[in-house]
């Protein structure tokens, strides 16, 4: 069901960021936090995920199961298990009003989606990555924290982190 009013599509952005908003290095995630991966799966399963081509290429097994996978790419190519669009507006135009969309990266896709997003679902990692080449857009001034769940480092998590949700300030 195609909609003409993109304002009806609920757009969430999901990412793990360090203290400086770093998100990646050489097309890889900066942090391996099992609870973050579980949260990502719980939030996105059964919904639509939107990503750039490089993010898609970084996925170890290709398209993520039990989700509608949308990849944004300047060159429209065939990607197994995915729908490919040239732009974020083109992709969002194919979403129905009741479809929940999660933008999962990378940095340029996050920048494009920030103006349209309704909610940020961030994992804020209490660390400053030694090497990073991709950053999440600035968000503290335009977004208001609604929930925070703090977690201390443990035998499976090398860093303390928090699951933090934000909504756009009114």
Sine and cosine of phi, psi and omega as CSV:
sin_phi,cos_phi,sin_psi,cos_psi,sin_omega,cos_omega
0.00,0.00,0.91,-0.41,-0.01,-1.00
-1.00,0.09,0.68,-0.73,0.08,-1.00
-0.89,-0.45,0.51,-0.86,0.01,-1.00
-1.00,-0.08,-0.39,0.92,-0.02,-1.00
-0.99,-0.15,0.99,-0.14,-0.04,-1.00
-0.91,0.42,-0.29,0.96,-0.01,-1.00
-0.89,0.46,-0.36,0.93,-0.04,-1.00
-0.98,0.17,-0.36,0.93,-0.02,-1.00
-0.97,0.24,0.78,-0.63,0.03,-1.00
-0.99,0.11,0.90,-0.44,-0.07,-1.00
-0.93,-0.36,0.85,-0.53,0.05,-1.00
-0.93,-0.38,0.53,-0.85,0.11,-0.99
-0.89,-0.46,0.74,-0.67,-0.03,-1.00
-0.81,-0.59,0.75,-0.66,-0.04,-1.00
-0.30,-0.95,0.35,-0.94,0.18,-0.98
-0.93,-0.36,0.82,-0.58,-0.08,-1.00
-0.80,-0.60,0.54,-0.84,0.11,-0.99
-1.00,0.01,-0.11,-0.99,-0.04,-1.00
-0.86,0.50,-0.44,0.90,-0.01,-1.00
-0.98,-0.18,0.19,0.98,-0.02,-1.00
0.96,0.28,0.26,0.96,0.06,-1.00
-0.93,0.38,0.63,-0.78,-0.04,-1.00
-0.80,-0.60,-0.29,0.96,-0.07,-1.00
-0.28,-0.96,0.24,-0.97,0.09,-1.00
-0.52,-0.85,0.82,-0.57,0.00,-1.00
0.79,0.61,0.71,0.70,0.05,-1.00
0.89,0.47,0.52,0.85,0.07,-1.00
-0.75,-0.66,0.48,-0.88,0.09,-1.00
-0.91,0.42,0.50,-0.87,0.00,-1.00
-0.99,0.17,-0.46,0.89,-0.14,-0.99
-0.77,-0.64,0.61,-0.79,0.11,-0.99
-0.93,-0.37,0.99,-0.13,-0.01,-1.00
-0.85,-0.52,0.97,-0.25,-0.06,-1.00
-0.79,0.61,-0.63,0.78,-0.01,-1.00
-0.93,0.36,-0.52,0.86,0.08,-1.00
-0.92,0.40,-0.67,0.74,0.03,-1.00
-0.90,0.44,-0.63,0.78,0.05,-1.00
-0.90,0.43,-0.67,0.75,0.02,-1.00
-0.90,0.43,-0.68,0.73,0.04,-1.00
-0.83,0.55,-0.75,0.66,-0.01,-1.00
-0.89,0.45,-0.71,0.71,-0.03,-1.00
-0.89,0.45,-0.65,0.76,-0.03,-1.00
-0.96,0.27,-0.62,0.78,-0.16,-0.99
-1.00,-0.06,-0.38,0.92,-0.03,-1.00
-0.87,0.50,0.73,-0.68,-0.01,-1.00
1.00,0.08,0.05,1.00,-0.04,-1.00
-0.84,-0.55,-0.06,-1.00,0.02,-1.00
-1.00,-0.10,0.72,-0.69,0.11,-0.99
-0.90,-0.44,0.64,-0.77,0.00,-1.00
-0.85,-0.52,0.75,-0.66,-0.02,-1.00
-0.54,-0.84,0.32,-0.95,0.13,-0.99
-0.99,0.17,0.22,-0.98,-0.03,-1.00
-0.87,0.48,-0.66,0.75,-0.01,-1.00
-0.91,0.42,-0.62,0.79,0.07,-1.00
-0.89,0.45,-0.70,0.72,0.05,-1.00
-0.85,0.53,-0.71,0.70,-0.01,-1.00
-0.90,0.43,-0.39,0.92,0.01,-1.00
-0.99,0.15,-0.23,0.97,0.00,-1.00
-0.95,0.31,0.79,-0.62,-0.10,-0.99
-0.89,0.46,-0.50,0.86,-0.06,-1.00
-0.85,-0.52,0.35,0.94,0.01,-1.00
0.98,0.20,-0.54,-0.84,-0.07,-1.00
-0.79,0.62,0.67,-0.75,-0.01,-1.00
-0.98,0.18,0.73,-0.69,-0.06,-1.00
-0.93,0.36,0.41,-0.91,0.10,-1.00
0.87,0.49,0.53,0.85,0.06,-1.00
-0.56,-0.83,0.45,-0.89,0.19,-0.98
-0.99,0.13,0.91,-0.43,-0.04,-1.00
-0.99,-0.10,0.87,-0.50,0.08,-1.00
-0.90,-0.43,0.77,-0.64,0.02,-1.00
-0.89,-0.45,0.72,-0.69,0.07,-1.00
-0.99,-0.15,0.79,-0.61,-0.03,-1.00
-0.49,-0.87,0.67,-0.74,0.04,-1.00
-0.90,0.43,-0.55,0.83,0.06,-1.00
-0.96,-0.27,0.89,-0.46,-0.03,-1.00
-0.95,0.31,0.91,-0.43,0.00,-1.00
-0.81,-0.59,0.29,-0.96,0.06,-1.00
-1.00,0.10,0.85,-0.52,0.05,-1.00
-0.82,-0.57,0.87,-0.49,-0.07,-1.00
-0.82,0.58,0.77,-0.63,0.05,-1.00
0.98,0.21,0.18,0.98,-0.07,-1.00
-0.78,-0.63,0.41,-0.91,0.23,-0.97
-0.97,-0.25,0.70,-0.72,-0.06,-1.00
-0.90,-0.43,0.74,-0.67,0.01,-1.00
-0.75,-0.66,0.44,-0.90,-0.03,-1.00
-0.99,0.17,-0.35,0.94,-0.04,-1.00
-0.52,-0.86,0.35,-0.94,0.05,-1.00
-0.89,0.45,-0.71,0.71,0.05,-1.00
-0.86,0.51,-0.63,0.78,0.04,-1.00
-0.88,0.48,-0.68,0.73,0.00,-1.00
-0.91,0.41,-0.73,0.69,-0.04,-1.00
-0.91,0.41,-0.48,0.88,0.02,-1.00
-0.90,0.43,-0.32,0.95,0.02,-1.00
-1.00,-0.04,-0.01,1.00,-0.02,-1.00
-1.00,-0.02,0.58,-0.82,0.03,-1.00
-1.00,0.04,0.30,-0.95,-0.06,-1.00
-0.88,0.48,-0.48,0.87,-0.02,-1.00
-1.00,-0.06,0.10,1.00,-0.02,-1.00
-1.00,0.08,0.77,-0.64,0.06,-1.00
-1.00,-0.09,0.83,-0.55,-0.09,-1.00
-0.94,-0.34,0.72,-0.70,0.09,-1.00
-0.88,-0.48,0.86,-0.50,0.09,-1.00
-1.00,0.04,0.84,-0.55,-0.14,-0.99
-0.91,-0.40,0.14,0.99,0.08,-1.00
0.83,-0.56,0.07,-1.00,0.00,1.00
-1.00,0.02,-0.39,-0.92,-0.16,-0.99
-0.82,0.57,-0.72,0.70,-0.04,-1.00
-0.93,0.36,-0.55,0.84,0.03,-1.00
-0.94,0.33,-0.64,0.77,0.08,-1.00
-0.86,0.51,-0.71,0.70,0.00,-1.00
-0.86,0.52,-0.68,0.73,0.00,-1.00
-0.91,0.42,-0.61,0.79,-0.11,-0.99
-0.99,0.15,-0.34,0.94,-0.09,-1.00
-0.83,0.55,-0.61,0.79,-0.04,-1.00
-0.95,0.32,-0.40,0.92,-0.06,-1.00
-0.98,-0.18,-0.26,0.97,-0.15,-0.99
-0.95,0.32,0.51,-0.86,0.07,-1.00
-0.98,-0.19,-0.49,0.87,-0.11,-0.99
-0.52,-0.85,0.58,-0.81,0.15,-0.99
-0.94,-0.34,0.76,-0.65,0.07,-1.00
-0.90,-0.43,1.00,-0.06,-0.13,-0.99
-0.94,-0.33,0.54,-0.84,0.25,-0.97
-0.96,-0.28,0.94,-0.35,-0.02,-1.00
-1.00,-0.08,0.91,-0.41,-0.07,-1.00
-1.00,-0.05,0.76,-0.65,-0.02,-1.00
-0.99,0.16,0.96,0.29,-0.03,-1.00
-0.28,-0.96,0.32,-0.95,0.16,-0.99
-0.86,-0.51,0.93,-0.37,-0.05,-1.00
-0.87,0.50,0.67,-0.75,0.03,-1.00
-0.94,0.35,-0.57,0.82,0.02,-1.00
-0.72,-0.69,0.76,-0.65,0.05,-1.00
-0.45,-0.89,0.55,-0.84,0.07,-1.00
-0.71,-0.70,0.19,0.98,0.05,-1.00
-0.61,-0.79,0.70,-0.71,-0.05,-1.00
-0.76,-0.65,0.51,-0.86,0.10,-1.00
-0.98,0.19,0.54,-0.84,0.02,-1.00
-0.89,0.45,0.39,-0.92,0.09,-1.00
-0.86,0.51,0.67,-0.75,-0.05,-1.00
-0.65,-0.76,-0.24,0.97,-0.13,-0.99
-0.88,0.47,-0.58,0.81,-0.10,-1.00
-0.98,0.21,-0.55,0.84,-0.08,-1.00
-0.99,-0.11,-0.12,0.99,-0.12,-0.99
-0.83,-0.55,0.53,-0.85,-0.03,-1.00
-0.90,-0.43,0.78,-0.63,0.00,-1.00
-0.93,0.37,0.73,-0.68,0.03,-1.00
-0.93,-0.38,-0.57,0.82,0.05,-1.00
-0.59,-0.81,0.49,-0.87,0.05,-1.00
-0.57,-0.82,0.76,-0.65,0.05,-1.00
-0.81,-0.59,0.96,-0.28,-0.06,-1.00
-1.00,0.10,0.59,-0.81,0.04,-1.00
-0.69,-0.72,0.74,-0.68,0.04,-1.00
-1.00,0.08,0.42,-0.91,0.07,-1.00
-0.88,0.47,0.47,-0.88,0.01,-1.00
-0.49,-0.87,-0.22,-0.97,-0.08,-1.00
-0.92,0.40,-0.31,0.95,0.02,-1.00
-0.96,-0.28,-0.17,0.99,-0.06,-1.00
-0.77,-0.64,0.92,-0.39,-0.10,-1.00
-0.95,0.30,-0.24,0.97,-0.05,-1.00
-0.70,-0.71,0.48,-0.88,0.19,-0.98
-0.94,0.33,0.46,-0.89,-0.04,-1.00
-0.38,-0.92,0.22,-0.98,0.04,-1.00
-0.65,-0.76,0.65,-0.76,0.18,-0.98
-1.00,0.04,0.88,-0.48,-0.08,-1.00
-0.78,-0.63,0.79,-0.62,0.07,-1.00
-0.96,-0.29,0.61,-0.79,0.01,-1.00
-0.77,-0.64,0.49,-0.87,0.19,-0.98
-0.82,-0.57,0.39,-0.92,-0.01,-1.00
-0.91,0.41,0.69,-0.72,0.04,-1.00
-0.90,0.43,0.59,-0.80,-0.01,-1.00
-0.95,0.30,0.00,0.00,0.00,0.00
